[in-house]
Amino acid sequence: MSPTYLWIGTSRPDVFLSKMRTGESSAQGGTSRRWRHGEAATMKRTIAVMVMMSMMVMGSSETTLPGPDSPCALDPDADLPFTAELSPGNFHLSWAFDSDQIVLEAQVRTRGWVGLGLSSTGTMAGSDVVVGWVDSAAATHLVDAHIEGERSLVRDTSQDYKLVRLSENGTHTVMRVVRALRTCDANDRDITENTMRLIWASEDNDPKSEAQITYHGPMDRGTKSLQLLSSRPRSQPELPQDRSTFDIVQDKCAIPPDSTFYACKIFSLPNLSKKHHLVEVEPIIDPGSEALVHHMVVYMCPDTVNASHVGVTHQCYLAQLPDSFSTCTSVLAAWAIGGGTFEYPPAAGYSLGVPGDPRFVLLEIHYNNPNRSTGIEDSSGLRFHYTAQLRRFDAGHLMAGIIVSPFHFIPPNTDSFATYGICDTNSFSTLNRNGETQVDGEMQVFASCLHSHLAGISMQARHFRNGTQIGDVGREQDYDFKFQETRHLKKLVTVLPGDKIVVECVYRTTNRNKTTLGGMTTEDEMCLAFLHYYPKVNVSMCHSMYDVPSMAALLGYTTTGIYPYVITSPAKDMGSYLFMVFNEINWTAERTRDAERTALTSQQLIIQQHMSSVNLIYDGIIPRIPADPTPPPCVHNKCGKNGSLPATTAASPTAPLLATLMLLLLARALCD
């Protein structure tokens, strides 16, 4: 799959006139031939039909858009609800879409050419691009192309981007185009619900031709990942007027020159006299820390937190960490790089202010500092919006997937290695407004965030009932570590007690020669899904691990039957933990596939974190994983060639002329 550049321009329609004669001179005798009465009547009827047909053609050509009931009813001139800054202050993108097409508008600070594209890697190589400009004579140019090699621009045989408008003023160029989501052009990339890596570029000067579009400099280009086909516009919803806010943020936290650093700080929440609902969570990223703050998680703490630990920052996950920090485990809110503000749906909010609700929380920030920069202080965190206008349901937050542990591993030098974690909801029960068990726990999942690290290439949270997959509660087939947003589902997904959520992560380690282990650093791996749902149930964490002794046997070892799985044979490795010998394994392709199969088919240990206890389930079995559906053969869809708007979006310049000529011809015939 390759990236896409948009080249914007138009071609002038050819206009031609035909001379018509209503009679002809005789070559002999020089007298004019006259039509007989029957011939004239037949000609008049024929001309009348021709006039009616030409008027019908002219009338249909004036229709710029299909009607609202048409499957091609996307209005390319309407307001565009989705927006993103590809380069703040320089390149603003807006868009809208339906089931067949997408409208894209770029507002760029330039009076030269602008380019936009889709890329599988975020680079130009192999990308699918479109470029446009307005020349000195005010003529517009649009080119649908692709990149061959590293930088060679080649025009596509099929020009699938249709120009809506293209203009420039004293500072900016604005271009709007429409394209089918799937064009059937081998040089175009399909636009799907997965993450799309957009690339952009601009130049201050107009090219004299396509061939003279020069390579842009490092200051005139960029890449940004977006979900173009999002289920929710990226616009701020109207919040209740009586809302209040509180911030959970660091205060000039010193970031050490380590590639990975976790900072933890405990906070007390506002003392509320009655029940409120949390309705929105907004990230606050300290200017200058945008590249360092990888993710933030706010965990709920028990009321027994030591008061002396409140307001104090410690490095997370150290053996000498105060006890209070290890007791905060249930997730209240989470944000990851690339994400934005998270809004609860109108039906639900997270309960605050009554017994059983959190009074203390822990903010964990993961700083990713691969350049080991020094002298940095950070004050990032999250802003919480809450209201006394209660909604119908209390919302909950469930973390599912694979237990974060070095026993979760990915062999080196493999193009694809899948791992699975399972959550069995059989013991889930709904909590009432007082935090007490009410009924068996039926959940309505409305949003999810999928999380892995640098080796992850695709993820999905599969939904099973009675052993059969019936859907998913999160899916990303083109995972980008730098773009992990919480996404609202297209529709609510009902998860019944006894249903199973299987989190699947697929990794690629072709650039690694050592085994990757599960862990907390960026170079380690995770496989987690954060699910938002209502009404709230009694479980906040539900994840699993394959049967480690079975894996040990496959790899030629025996271990103790319980954690921490100490090796008992062979003698040379006796006393070591199994994960300590993963790099000694000869990871052939066959052994890699056998390990993948064993992790999938072995019995799973499921750990559930209840409100005040931990539940262990030893008989978890991952259901049969069905093959993902393959795209159907590409066909030109119902919206015109390649699914684009009908080719005629304005009155054809030849249609009025044709109608006029037909009327004149009819008038002449009648006079005769």
Protein Blocks (a to p, Z undefined) as FASTA:
>chain_A
ZZddddddddddddddddddfbdcdfehoiacdddfklmmmmmmmmmmmmmmmmmmmmmm
mpmbdcfkbcklccfkbccfbdcdfbghkaccdddddfkbccdddddddfbdcdddddfk
opaghpacddddddfkopacddddddehjllccddfbacbccfbdcddfkbccddddddf
bloiakbccddfbdcdddddddfbdcfbfklmccddfklgccddddfkacbdcbdddddf
kbccdddddehiacdfbfbdcddddddddddfbdcddfbdcddddehilmmmmbdcdddd
dfkbcfklgopacdehiaklcfklmmpmbdfbdcdehiacddddfkbccdehiahiafbd
cdddddddfkopghiacfbdcdddddfbdcfbdcddddedjdddfkbccdehifbdcddd
dddfklgccddfkopafbdcddddfbdcddddfklmbdcddddeehiafbdcbdcfbbcf
klccddddfbdcdddehiacdddddddfklbcbdcdddfbfklccdddddddddddfbfb
dcddddfklmmmmnopacdfbdehiafbdfklgoiafklmmmmpccdfklmmmmmmmmmm
mccddddddfkbccddfkbccdddddddddddddddfebghhiacfblcdcfklmmmmmm
mmmmmmmmmmZZ
